[in-house]
Amino acid sequence: MIKIWGKVVKDEKIIKQFVVEVEPKKCTFFDMIKQLCEGLDIPTPVLLNKHVMDFNKFSMTLFKPADFVEKVYFDKFIIEYLH
């Protein structure tokens, strides 16, 4: 099991956060993001190769409002692997 931390940031302050525990062999990267978004009650962003590569390389990735189809009220959605 691994833990993934999702943070919603507005004006450089965390306004919401949620942690999910997932089994990496049973859960895709998109499923993990979907679980975080459901827990945070935010829309699911569009997942690009850039996001997957950033997560694999840096153990974190960042979604901006332009990565969402719906209008969002925050500046960033960050997901991070908790070691």
MOPAC internal coordinates of N, CA, C and O (Angstrom, degrees):
PM7 1SCF
backbone

  N    0.0000 0     0.00 0     0.00 0    0    0    0
  C    1.4510 1     0.00 0     0.00 0    1    0    0
  C    1.5253 1   109.88 1     0.00 0    2    1    0
  O    1.2310 1   121.27 1   -40.58 1    3    2    1
  N    1.3109 1   115.17 1   139.42 1    3    2    1
  C    1.4573 1   120.37 1   174.77 1    5    3    2
  C    1.5240 1   108.62 1  -123.02 1    6    5    3
  O    1.2310 1   121.20 1   -25.54 1    7    6    5
  N    1.3238 1   115.31 1   154.46 1    7    6    5
  C    1.4614 1   120.90 1   178.99 1    9    7    6
  C    1.5199 1   109.21 1  -109.22 1   10    9    7
  O    1.2310 1   121.39 1   -45.85 1   11   10    9
  N    1.3304 1   114.94 1   134.15 1   11   10    9
  C    1.4585 1   121.84 1   178.06 1   13   11   10
  C    1.5251 1   107.92 1  -122.63 1   14   13   11
  O    1.2310 1   121.31 1   -49.38 1   15   14   13
  N    1.3284 1   115.10 1   130.62 1   15   14   13
  C    1.4637 1   122.28 1  -177.08 1   17   15   14
  C    1.5152 1   108.64 1  -104.42 1   18   17   15
  O    1.2310 1   120.23 1   -54.98 1   19   18   17
  N    1.3114 1   117.16 1   125.02 1   19   18   17
  C    1.4586 1   122.29 1   175.33 1   21   19   18
  C    1.5117 1   109.75 1  -108.31 1   22   21   19
  O    1.2310 1   120.54 1   -47.85 1   23   22   21
  N    1.3429 1   116.57 1   132.15 1   23   22   21
  C    1.4670 1   121.70 1  -178.66 1   25   23   22
  C    1.5202 1   109.18 1  -127.75 1   26   25   23
  O    1.2310 1   120.74 1   -45.61 1   27   26   25
  N    1.3256 1   116.19 1   134.39 1   27   26   25
  C    1.4598 1   122.14 1   173.07 1   29   27   26
  C    1.5252 1   106.20 1  -105.62 1   30   29   27
  O    1.2310 1   120.97 1   -55.89 1   31   30   29
  N    1.3349 1   115.75 1   124.11 1   31   30   29
  C    1.4634 1   121.25 1  -173.17 1   33   31   30
  C    1.5229 1   110.52 1  -119.11 1   34   33   31
  O    1.2310 1   120.91 1   -46.23 1   35   34   33
  N    1.3281 1   115.86 1   133.77 1   35   34   33
  C    1.4684 1   122.57 1   174.17 1   37   35   34
  C    1.5216 1   107.11 1  -135.96 1   38   37   35
  O    1.2310 1   120.70 1   -49.79 1   39   38   37
  N    1.3171 1   116.27 1   130.21 1   39   38   37
  C    1.4797 1   122.11 1  -179.23 1   41   39   38
  C    1.5284 1   111.15 1    53.15 1   42   41   39
  O    1.2310 1   120.89 1  -137.70 1   43   42   41
  N    1.3483 1   115.91 1    42.30 1   43   42   41
  C    1.4658 1   124.30 1   177.55 1   45   43   42
  C    1.5261 1   113.74 1    63.08 1   46   45   43
  O    1.2310 1   119.74 1  -159.32 1   47   46   45
  N    1.3450 1   118.09 1    20.68 1   47   46   45
  C    1.4634 1   121.94 1   176.22 1   49   47   46
  C    1.5202 1   109.04 1  -123.90 1   50   49   47
  O    1.2310 1   120.78 1   -40.25 1   51   50   49
  N    1.3160 1   116.11 1   139.75 1   51   50   49
  C    1.4591 1   120.74 1   176.08 1   53   51   50
  C    1.5246 1   107.95 1   -73.88 1   54   53   51
  O    1.2310 1   121.06 1   -60.02 1   55   54   53
  N    1.3453 1   115.58 1   119.98 1   55   54   53
  C    1.4638 1   118.77 1   179.96 1   57   55   54
  C    1.5342 1   112.05 1  -103.37 1   58   57   55
  O    1.2310 1   120.58 1   158.79 1   59   58   57
  N    1.3284 1   116.50 1   -21.21 1   59   58   57
  C    1.4651 1   122.26 1   175.30 1   61   59   58
  C    1.5171 1   108.01 1  -148.08 1   62   61   59
  O    1.2310 1   121.09 1   -30.76 1   63   62   61
  N    1.3205 1   115.51 1   149.24 1   63   62   61
  C    1.4629 1   119.84 1   174.87 1   65   63   62
  C    1.5240 1   108.94 1  -150.88 1   66   65   63
  O    1.2310 1   121.63 1   -26.43 1   67   66   65
  N    1.3197 1   114.48 1   153.57 1   67   66   65
  C    1.4606 1   120.31 1  -177.53 1   69   67   66
  C    1.5177 1   108.14 1  -156.81 1   70   69   67
  O    1.2310 1   120.28 1   -37.86 1   71   70   69
  N    1.3216 1   117.07 1   142.14 1   71   70   69
  C    1.4632 1   122.12 1   178.79 1   73   71   70
  C    1.5245 1   108.50 1  -119.03 1   74   73   71
  O    1.2310 1   120.97 1   -45.99 1   75   74   73
  N    1.3385 1   115.75 1   134.01 1   75   74   73
  C    1.4659 1   120.58 1   174.19 1   77   75   74
  C    1.5209 1   108.87 1  -119.02 1   78   77   75
  O    1.2310 1   121.27 1   -32.75 1   79   78   77
  N    1.3170 1   115.17 1   147.25 1   79   78   77
  C    1.4599 1   121.37 1   172.73 1   81   79   78
  C    1.5183 1   106.59 1  -109.13 1   82   81   79
  O    1.2310 1   120.79 1   -54.68 1   83   82   81
  N    1.3216 1   116.10 1   125.32 1   83   82   81
  C    1.4609 1   120.43 1  -178.00 1   85   83   82
  C    1.5238 1   110.15 1  -129.91 1   86   85   83
  O    1.2310 1   121.70 1   -26.17 1   87   86   85
  N    1.3033 1   114.35 1   153.83 1   87   86   85
  C    1.4635 1   121.68 1   173.30 1   89   87   86
  C    1.5227 1   105.75 1   -93.84 1   90   89   87
  O    1.2310 1   119.27 1   -68.46 1   91   90   89
  N    1.3413 1   119.00 1   111.54 1   91   90   89
  C    1.4652 1   121.27 1  -172.47 1   93   91   90
  C    1.5242 1   114.24 1   -59.33 1   94   93   91
  O    1.2310 1   119.64 1   151.35 1   95   94   93
  N    1.3143 1   118.30 1   -28.65 1   95   94   93
  C    1.4624 1   120.02 1  -178.97 1   97   95   94
  C    1.5227 1   112.47 1   -81.06 1   98   97   95
  O    1.2310 1   120.43 1   164.83 1   99   98   97
  N    1.3230 1   116.78 1   -15.17 1   99   98   97
  C    1.4651 1   120.78 1  -178.61 1  101   99   98
  C    1.5215 1   112.90 1  -109.56 1  102  101   99
  O    1.2310 1   119.98 1   177.86 1  103  102  101
  N    1.3057 1   117.65 1    -2.14 1  103  102  101
  C    1.4624 1   121.56 1  -172.90 1  105  103  102
  C    1.5298 1   109.77 1  -133.76 1  106  105  103
  O    1.2310 1   120.41 1   -49.37 1  107  106  105
  N    1.3338 1   116.82 1   130.63 1  107  106  105
  C    1.4654 1   119.76 1   176.30 1  109  107  106
  C    1.5267 1   109.46 1   -81.68 1  110  109  107
  O    1.2310 1   121.13 1   -12.81 1  111  110  109
  N    1.3126 1   115.45 1   167.19 1  111  110  109
  C    1.4669 1   120.57 1   178.52 1  113  111  110
  C    1.5280 1   110.00 1   -61.40 1  114  113  111
  O    1.2310 1   120.42 1   138.61 1  115  114  113
  N    1.3315 1   116.81 1   -41.39 1  115  114  113
  C    1.4644 1   120.29 1   179.35 1  117  115  114
  C    1.5285 1   111.09 1   -64.54 1  118  117  115
  O    1.2310 1   119.78 1   138.97 1  119  118  117
  N    1.3316 1   118.02 1   -41.03 1  119  118  117
  C    1.4659 1   121.07 1   178.27 1  121  119  118
  C    1.5269 1   111.03 1   -60.99 1  122  121  119
  O    1.2310 1   120.68 1   141.57 1  123  122  121
  N    1.3157 1   116.30 1   -38.43 1  123  122  121
  C    1.4589 1   121.60 1   178.69 1  125  123  122
  C    1.5362 1   110.14 1   -63.39 1  126  125  123
  O    1.2310 1   120.67 1   134.53 1  127  126  125
  N    1.3288 1   116.32 1   -45.47 1  127  126  125
  C    1.4664 1   120.34 1   179.02 1  129  127  126
  C    1.5202 1   110.40 1   -64.50 1  130  129  127
  O    1.2310 1   120.56 1   139.89 1  131  130  129
  N    1.3102 1   116.53 1   -40.11 1  131  130  129
  C    1.4697 1   120.73 1   179.04 1  133  131  130
  C    1.5259 1   111.04 1   -61.75 1  134  133  131
  O    1.2310 1   119.95 1   137.75 1  135  134  133
  N    1.3347 1   117.70 1   -42.25 1  135  134  133
  C    1.4695 1   121.38 1   177.36 1  137  135  134
  C    1.5271 1   111.32 1   -61.74 1  138  137  135
  O    1.2310 1   120.73 1   137.30 1  139  138  137
  N    1.3429 1   116.22 1   -42.70 1  139  138  137
  C    1.4623 1   119.98 1   177.98 1  141  139  138
  C    1.5281 1   111.12 1   -62.13 1  142  141  139
  O    1.2310 1   120.67 1   134.99 1  143  142  141
  N    1.3211 1   116.32 1   -45.01 1  143  142  141
  C    1.4607 1   120.64 1  -178.29 1  145  143  142
  C    1.5252 1   111.72 1   -64.71 1  146  145  143
  O    1.2310 1   120.36 1   141.02 1  147  146  145
  N    1.3247 1   116.92 1   -38.98 1  147  146  145
  C    1.4624 1   120.03 1   176.54 1  149  147  146
  C    1.5191 1   110.81 1   -64.20 1  150  149  147
  O    1.2310 1   120.13 1   138.56 1  151  150  149
  N    1.3181 1   117.37 1   -41.44 1  151  150  149
  C    1.4589 1   121.40 1   178.46 1  153  151  150
  C    1.5185 1   113.04 1   -66.41 1  154  153  151
  O    1.2310 1   120.68 1   149.18 1  155  154  153
  N    1.3204 1   116.31 1   -30.82 1  155  154  153
  C    1.4707 1   121.52 1   179.95 1  157  155  154
  C    1.5234 1   112.53 1   -92.41 1  158  157  155
  O    1.2310 1   120.44 1   173.04 1  159  158  157
  N    1.3212 1   116.77 1    -6.96 1  159  158  157
  C    1.4616 1   123.20 1  -177.63 1  161  159  158
  C    1.5344 1   111.59 1    57.15 1  162  161  159
  O    1.2310 1   121.50 1  -129.30 1  163  162  161
  N    1.3338 1   114.73 1    50.70 1  163  162  161
  C    1.4592 1   121.66 1   175.23 1  165  163  162
  C    1.5272 1   108.47 1  -127.86 1  166  165  163
  O    1.2310 1   119.73 1   -20.54 1  167  166  165
  N    1.3379 1   118.12 1   159.46 1  167  166  165
  C    1.4669 1   119.18 1   177.02 1  169  167  166
  C    1.5258 1   111.51 1   -66.49 1  170  169  167
  O    1.2310 1   120.95 1   -22.18 1  171  170  169
  N    1.3189 1   115.79 1   157.82 1  171  170  169
  C    1.4639 1   120.95 1   178.09 1  173  171  170
  C    1.5294 1   108.93 1   -83.33 1  174  173  171
  O    1.2310 1   119.96 1   -50.47 1  175  174  173
  N    1.3364 1   117.69 1   129.53 1  175  174  173
  C    1.4689 1   119.59 1  -178.96 1  177  175  174
  C    1.5234 1   112.14 1   -76.92 1  178  177  175
  O    1.2310 1   121.35 1   -13.18 1  179  178  177
  N    1.3132 1   115.03 1   166.82 1  179  178  177
  C    1.4611 1   121.59 1   172.67 1  181  179  178
  C    1.5244 1   106.85 1   -75.94 1  182  181  179
  O    1.2310 1   120.68 1   -52.36 1  183  182  181
  N    1.3133 1   116.30 1   127.64 1  183  182  181
  C    1.4619 1   121.17 1  -177.01 1  185  183  182
  C    1.5245 1   109.48 1   -94.89 1  186  185  183
  O    1.2310 1   120.49 1   -58.70 1  187  186  185
  N    1.3152 1   116.67 1   121.30 1  187  186  185
  C    1.4593 1   122.89 1   179.48 1  189  187  186
  C    1.5298 1   109.77 1  -109.91 1  190  189  187
  O    1.2310 1   120.95 1   -17.80 1  191  190  189
  N    1.3168 1   115.79 1   162.20 1  191  190  189
  C    1.4755 1   120.04 1   176.78 1  193  191  190
  C    1.5251 1   111.36 1   -57.10 1  194  193  191
  O    1.2310 1   120.53 1   145.16 1  195  194  193
  N    1.3251 1   116.59 1   -34.84 1  195  194  193
  C    1.4589 1   121.67 1   179.49 1  197  195  194
  C    1.5327 1   110.77 1   -57.04 1  198  197  195
  O    1.2310 1   120.27 1   137.60 1  199  198  197
  N    1.3292 1   117.08 1   -42.40 1  199  198  197
  C    1.4613 1   121.02 1  -179.21 1  201  199  198
  C    1.5317 1   111.11 1   -64.85 1  202  201  199
  O    1.2310 1   120.72 1   137.08 1  203  202  201
  N    1.3147 1   116.23 1   -42.92 1  203  202  201
  C    1.4638 1   120.51 1   179.85 1  205  203  202
  C    1.5293 1   110.39 1   -65.66 1  206  205  203
  O    1.2310 1   120.45 1   135.49 1  207  206  205
  N    1.3332 1   116.75 1   -44.51 1  207  206  205
  C    1.4731 1   120.43 1   179.86 1  209  207  206
  C    1.5228 1   111.46 1   -64.33 1  210  209  207
  O    1.2310 1   119.86 1   137.94 1  211  210  209
  N    1.3462 1   117.87 1   -42.06 1  211  210  209
  C    1.4643 1   120.88 1   177.68 1  213  211  210
  C    1.5258 1   111.00 1   -61.40 1  214  213  211
  O    1.2310 1   120.61 1   137.78 1  215  214  213
  N    1.3270 1   116.43 1   -42.22 1  215  214  213
  C    1.4660 1   119.56 1  -179.60 1  217  215  214
  C    1.5254 1   110.54 1   -65.13 1  218  217  215
  O    1.2310 1   120.30 1   137.46 1  219  218  217
  N    1.3168 1   117.04 1   -42.54 1  219  218  217
  C    1.4656 1   120.40 1   179.74 1  221  219  218
  C    1.5258 1   112.10 1   -66.94 1  222  221  219
  O    1.2310 1   120.32 1   143.94 1  223  222  221
  N    1.3179 1   116.99 1   -36.06 1  223  222  221
  C    1.4665 1   120.88 1  -176.81 1  225  223  222
  C    1.5280 1   113.02 1   -83.14 1  226  225  223
  O    1.2310 1   120.51 1   138.30 1  227  226  225
  N    1.3436 1   116.62 1   -41.70 1  227  226  225
  C    1.4687 1   121.06 1  -172.64 1  229  227  226
  C    1.5308 1   114.26 1  -112.35 1  230  229  227
  O    1.2310 1   119.77 1   178.28 1  231  230  229
  N    1.3304 1   118.05 1    -1.72 1  231  230  229
  C    1.4675 1   123.25 1  -176.07 1  233  231  230
  C    1.5202 1   112.12 1    63.13 1  234  233  231
  O    1.2310 1   120.53 1  -155.56 1  235  234  233
  N    1.3116 1   116.59 1    24.44 1  235  234  233
  C    1.4707 1   122.22 1   174.97 1  237  235  234
  C    1.5217 1   109.49 1  -162.22 1  238  237  235
  O    1.2310 1   120.86 1   -21.77 1  239  238  237
  N    1.3082 1   115.97 1   158.23 1  239  238  237
  C    1.4571 1   121.23 1   173.00 1  241  239  238
  C    1.5139 1   109.16 1  -149.62 1  242  241  239
  O    1.2310 1   121.22 1   -19.07 1  243  242  241
  N    1.3169 1   115.27 1   160.93 1  243  242  241
  C    1.4619 1   122.36 1  -173.18 1  245  243  242
  C    1.5199 1   109.65 1  -126.20 1  246  245  243
  O    1.2310 1   120.86 1   -46.29 1  247  246  245
  N    1.3173 1   115.97 1   133.71 1  247  246  245
  C    1.4569 1   122.13 1   173.92 1  249  247  246
  C    1.5241 1   108.37 1  -112.98 1  250  249  247
  O    1.2310 1   120.65 1   -48.46 1  251  250  249
  N    1.3186 1   116.37 1   131.54 1  251  250  249
  C    1.4641 1   122.50 1   177.57 1  253  251  250
  C    1.5197 1   108.68 1  -100.29 1  254  253  251
  O    1.2310 1   119.63 1   -13.58 1  255  254  253
  N    1.3411 1   118.31 1   166.42 1  255  254  253
  C    1.4710 1   119.88 1   178.97 1  257  255  254
  C    1.5314 1   113.54 1   -54.75 1  258  257  255
  O    1.2310 1   119.50 1   150.17 1  259  258  257
  N    1.3157 1   118.57 1   -29.83 1  259  258  257
  C    1.4691 1   121.56 1   179.15 1  261  259  258
  C    1.5281 1   111.91 1   -67.85 1  262  261  259
  O    1.2310 1   119.61 1   163.56 1  263  262  261
  N    1.3342 1   118.35 1   -16.44 1  263  262  261
  C    1.4608 1   122.45 1   178.96 1  265  263  262
  C    1.5300 1   112.92 1   -83.82 1  266  265  263
  O    1.2310 1   120.25 1   179.16 1  267  266  265
  N    1.3194 1   117.12 1    -0.84 1  267  266  265
  C    1.4594 1   122.33 1   179.94 1  269  267  266
  C    1.5293 1   109.48 1  -110.49 1  270  269  267
  O    1.2310 1   120.99 1   -37.68 1  271  270  269
  N    1.3137 1   115.71 1   142.32 1  271  270  269
  C    1.4676 1   120.12 1   176.27 1  273  271  270
  C    1.5293 1   109.56 1   -74.31 1  274  273  271
  O    1.2310 1   120.95 1   137.66 1  275  274  273
  N    1.3400 1   115.79 1   -42.34 1  275  274  273
  C    1.4534 1   121.06 1   178.47 1  277  275  274
  C    1.5291 1   110.31 1   -81.98 1  278  277  275
  O    1.2310 1   120.98 1   -22.15 1  279  278  277
  N    1.3143 1   115.72 1   157.85 1  279  278  277
  C    1.4682 1   120.32 1   175.26 1  281  279  278
  C    1.5287 1   108.65 1   -72.46 1  282  281  279
  O    1.2310 1   120.85 1   -45.25 1  283  282  281
  N    1.3273 1   115.99 1   134.75 1  283  282  281
  C    1.4626 1   120.92 1   179.96 1  285  283  282
  C    1.5283 1   109.61 1  -118.29 1  286  285  283
  O    1.2310 1   120.87 1   -21.53 1  287  286  285
  N    1.3111 1   115.94 1   158.47 1  287  286  285
  C    1.4694 1   123.10 1  -174.11 1  289  287  286
  C    1.5262 1   112.60 1  -101.69 1  290  289  287
  O    1.2310 1   119.76 1  -169.75 1  291  290  289
  N    1.3246 1   118.06 1    10.25 1  291  290  289
  C    1.4643 1   121.27 1  -175.98 1  293  291  290
  C    1.5272 1   109.76 1  -125.42 1  294  293  291
  O    1.2310 1   121.09 1   -10.40 1  295  294  293
  N    1.3459 1   115.51 1   169.60 1  295  294  293
  C    1.4603 1   121.93 1  -177.00 1  297  295  294
  C    1.5319 1   113.07 1   -92.69 1  298  297  295
  O    1.2310 1   120.21 1   147.50 1  299  298  297
  N    1.3422 1   117.21 1   -32.50 1  299  298  297
  C    1.4625 1   121.28 1  -176.58 1  301  299  298
  C    1.5212 1   110.14 1  -149.92 1  302  301  299
  O    1.2310 1   121.55 1   -31.70 1  303  302  301
  N    1.3225 1   114.63 1   148.30 1  303  302  301
  C    1.4581 1   122.27 1   168.40 1  305  303  302
  C    1.5154 1   105.26 1  -123.52 1  306  305  303
  O    1.2310 1   120.46 1   -63.51 1  307  306  305
  N    1.3220 1   116.73 1   116.49 1  307  306  305
  C    1.4648 1   122.36 1  -174.60 1  309  307  306
  C    1.5185 1   108.34 1  -115.04 1  310  309  307
  O    1.2310 1   120.94 1   -46.74 1  311  310  309
  N    1.3306 1   115.81 1   133.26 1  311  310  309
  C    1.4561 1   119.12 1   171.23 1  313  311  310
  C    1.5180 1   107.98 1  -117.73 1  314  313  311
  O    1.2310 1   121.52 1   -38.84 1  315  314  313
  N    1.3196 1   114.69 1   141.16 1  315  314  313
  C    1.4538 1   120.63 1  -172.64 1  317  315  314
  C    1.5269 1   109.85 1  -143.00 1  318  317  315
  O    1.2310 1   120.88 1   -41.29 1  319  318  317
  N    1.3166 1   115.93 1   138.71 1  319  318  317
  C    1.4550 1   122.63 1   176.66 1  321  319  318
  C    1.5216 1   108.52 1   -78.75 1  322  321  319
  O    1.2310 1   120.17 1   -52.55 1  323  322  321
  N    1.3294 1   117.28 1   127.45 1  323  322  321
  C    1.4592 1   121.45 1   177.53 1  325  323  322
  C    1.5170 1   108.91 1   -92.80 1  326  325  323
  O    1.2310 1   120.24 1   -60.65 1  327  326  325
  N    1.3200 1   117.16 1   119.35 1  327  326  325
  C    1.4743 1   122.35 1  -178.04 1  329  327  326
  C    1.5105 1   110.33 1   -80.40 1  330  329  327
  O    1.2310 1   120.10 1   180.00 1  331  330  329

